[in-house]
Amino acid sequence: MKLKLTTQFEISPLPPFDFRLTVRKPAGWSLFTSAEVYEEGTLWTGIRSGGRPVGLKIRSRGTVEKPRVLVGVYSGRAVSKAEAERLRTTLSVCLGAEQDLTGFYGFAKRDGILKHVVESLYGMHDTQAASLFNSVILAICLQMARLKRTNQMMEAIDREYGETIEFDGKRIVLQPTAARIAKLDPVAFAQACKLGYRAKYIVASAKMIESGFPEMQQIMMMPPEKAKEELVKLPGIGDYAADIINPHAGFPIDAWSVDVFGLLFFGKQPENRRDAIEDVKEEGIRRWGIWSWMAFFYVAQDLRNLSKKLGIQLRLE
């Protein structure tokens, strides 16, 4: 599908806002799709708005302390002013433009671990997926898998079942919709994308979302406890996955992150990972409280630098 430029608008994030760190995370996390392209301060990506594909050319037009983001919208038809404003609001939320990092940075600078990560990742905002289903796919693919393996599964899902759009000389593959994945045979889906047991949960979650499950915008309006109660109703979404998806906060500890945070908190990796998960989770929440998610998020993106700063070898994948 070829799209043409239909409108442009600006977003003014709260400073500090480092565009590159925000849209192109050091650990390899994509903003909206694994196939998006980042070159010299510009991100070409895409989402669905009102059920139809939209190409996005997102550029930095400011600095870390005086940020301005210019968004070019490419569509198959004209975009009304009301649609453009809804899209601007959506992207502002997805980019974390309204996040005030002041409180977290003030807290982090007094913490022996976090002071290093906020120094090296200064201005990195937390971002959100454009749809709940995209977050569900990520959370399920992260389960019991190293980051490299997770990225391979995500890329395979996008490649096999996504939709390709062309605009501004780029070809971008959008992530598949819940409607498409809900129709798949879980066995064939697992084989096509090498998902193993995860395929049946992704398909079942897609069906539940299609049947009328609350969307991300609705979940974001819920109190944190209520949001988590809703999320764990989805097939394959337990405590860890809910903490990944929940836009309010969380401290998601699994077989990978328990090694990292076990070493950071207690000076050694746990001998039995599964048994140690709850202890590590409790310690993270005790230490970092309301900043638990931001702490997890920053540490996960800065493992190589943090290893050097602290003189320890943290697990990178």
N, C-alpha and C positions, 0 to 999 in steps of 0.2 A: 504494500500500500504506500503510494507516494503522497506526501503531505506538503503543503505550502505554508509560508509564514502568514499568519492571520492577525496577530497582535503582539504587543510587547508591554511589559510593565516592570516596575522596580520593587524590590523588597529591601528594607533597611533594617538589618538585624541589630540586636543590642550588642555593643562591643564588650569585651574583645570577641572578634569573630574571624577566625582563620578559614578562608574559603576552601583552600586545598585540603586541610586536615578534616574539615567537616564533610565534604562531599566525597573524599577519597581516603578513607580511613587507613592508617598504617598497617593494620592487620589484614587488610584486603576486603573489608566489608564494602559492598556496593551500596549506592543510595537507593535505587529502585529496581535495577535489573543487572544481572551478571554481564550482560553484553554491552553495557553503556561505555562510552568512550570519553576519556579525559585527556586533553592536550593543552598545555600552556595556559592554564587558568580558565579553561572552558570545559564544561561537561555537556555532552550530548546524551540524552536519556529519554525516557518516555513513560507515561502512565495512561490510565484510562480515566476519562472525565465524562460523567454522564453516560457511561457504558461504551464510549467510543475511544479509539486510540488517539493520543495526543503526543506529538514530539516536542521535546523541550531542549532549548539551547540556553544553558545557564552559565553566566559569566560574572566574574568579580570585576566591579568597577570602582572599588574603594580600597581601603587598607584595613589591617586588623583592628585598628583603633577607630577608624571612620569607615565602617563597611557599607558598601552598596552592592546589591546583586541585581543584574539585569537578566530578565527571563524573556526569551523569544518563544512564542507558542506556534507550533506548526500543526495544522489540522486539515481535514478533508473538506471542510466547509467553514463559512464565516463564524466567528465567535462573538457572541453578543457581549455588551458591557457587563451585564449581570453574570454571564458565564465566566468572563475574564476575572471578575472580582472574586467569584467563588474559587476559581483556580488559584488566584493569588493568595487567598486565605489558606487553602489547602497546602500550598507549597511553603508558605511561611511556617506552618506547623511542622511540616515534614523536615524542613531545614533547621528547626529549633531556633528560629529567628528571635522569638520572644523570650528565650531562656536567659535569665540573669545569673551569670556565673559568679557574681561577687561573693555570695555566701559560701558557696562550695570552695572557692579559691582561698577565702579567708581561713576556713577550716583546714583545708589541705596543707597550707603553708606551715601549720603547726604540727603536722603529722609526719613521722619519720619516713614513711613510705610514700605518701601522696605528694609530699613537697617536690619530689623528683619528677613525677609524671606531669604535674601541672606546669612545671617549668619547661619541659620538652614539648608538651602538647598544648601550649598556651593558645587559647582562642578556639579550641575544638569544641563544637556544640554537638549534643546528642541529637540524632535524627530519628524520624519515624517512617515506617513503610506507608505507601499510599493506600493500602487496603489491609484489612485484617488477615485475609487469606495469605497474602505474601508473607506476613509475619509468622503465620502458622507453619508454612513450608520451611522457613528458616529455623524456627524453634525445633521442629521435628527432625530436620536434617542435622542439627547440632547435637542431638542426643547420641551419646556413646560413640562419638566420632571426633577425630582430630580436625582442625580447621581446614587443612588441605583436602581431606576427604569430604567435608561439608561443602566446600566450594565446588568440588567435582560433581557432587549430586545436584547442586543448585544449577550449575551450568548445563547439565544433561537435561534437567526438567525444562529449562528455558528453551534449549535447542530443539528438543523433541516436540514440545507442546505449546511453545510461545508463538507470538505473532510478530512478523517482521514488518517494520515501517522504514521508509526512506525519506530523509529530509536533509537539507543543507549539506548534501554530499556524503551523508553517513547512513549506514544501515544498522538499525537497532532492533534487537529482539525483545519484545515485551514479555514479562512473566505471564504465564497462563492464568485464565480466570478460574474461579471455583466451579463455574458452570461446565467448563470443558473437562476439568479433572474429575468431576463428580460422575461423568459418564464412562470413565475408564474401568477396565478390568484390573483389579489390584495386582494380580499375578503378572500380567503383561506389562503393567506400569513398572513394577519392581524390576523386571528383566531389562526393560528398555533403558532405565536410568540407574541400574545397579543400586537400588534403594533398600533391598532386603525387607525386613519387617516394617519399615517406615511407610512403605507404599500403601498398605491397607489403612493406616491411620490418616494419611494425607487425603485419600479418597473419601473416607468416612467423614472427615472434618469438612471437606468440600461439600458433601451432601448436606450436612447439618447447617453450614453457612448459607447454602442456597435455599434452605427451607425457612429462613427468616431469623437467623442468629444475629444478635446486635453487631453493628459495624464498629470499626475502630473509633469513629467520632463519638458514638454512644458510650462505648467503654471508657473513653477518656473523661466523660462527664460523671462517671460513677466514683464513689469513694474507693480507695485502694482495695479494701477487703472485699467489697461487692464485686469489683472488677475481676479479682482473682477467682471468686466463687463462680462467676460466669465462665471464665476461660477454662477452668478445669473440667467443665462439662463437655468440652470438645474431645473427641477420641484422640488418644495419644498425647494429650496435654496434661502433664502432671505439675508438681510444684516447680521443678526446674524450668520447664518450657513456659509456664505461666509467668515466671519472673522475667524471661526473655521478652515475651510479648507485651506484658503489662506496661503501659506508658507512664504509670505513676512512679514505680520504683520496684526494687527487688534485689536479691543477692543470689544469682543463679549458680549453684555449685553442683557439678557433676564429676564424672570420672577424670575429665581433663583438668577443670579448674580447681579441683580439690588438691591436686599436686602443687599447683602454683600458689594458692593461698595457704595451704598447709605449710609450705616452706617459708612463706613470708611471715606467717603468724607464729609458728612454733619452731622454726629453724630446721625442719626436716620434712620430707615427704612421708605421708602416712603409709604404713605397711599394708593396711587393708583399706582401699579407697572407699568402697561402699559404706563401710562402718564409720568412716571418718567424715562423711559428707555433712551430717547434721551438726557435728561439733564445729567444723570449719564455718558453716553457715551462721551458726549462733555467734561465733567469735567475730565474724565480719560485721554483723548487725550490732553487736555490743560495741565494737570499736568505732564504727562509722555512722550508726544510727540512720538519720534521715538522708544521709549522703551515701548510703550503701550502694545504690545502683550506680551513681556517678563515679564512685570509687572503683567499682568493678569495671565499669566501662573504660575508664582512663587506664587502669592497670593492664587490662586485656589488650589495649592498643599500643602499649609501650614496654613490652616484656624484654626486648633486646637491650634497650637503654637502661631499664631498671636493673637488669642483671649486672651490667657494668657498674652502675652507681652503687649497688649494694654488695658487690663482690660475690654474688651467688649465681648459679646457673638455673634460671627458671625455664620450665618447659615451654617451648615456643609453639608447638603444634599439638 
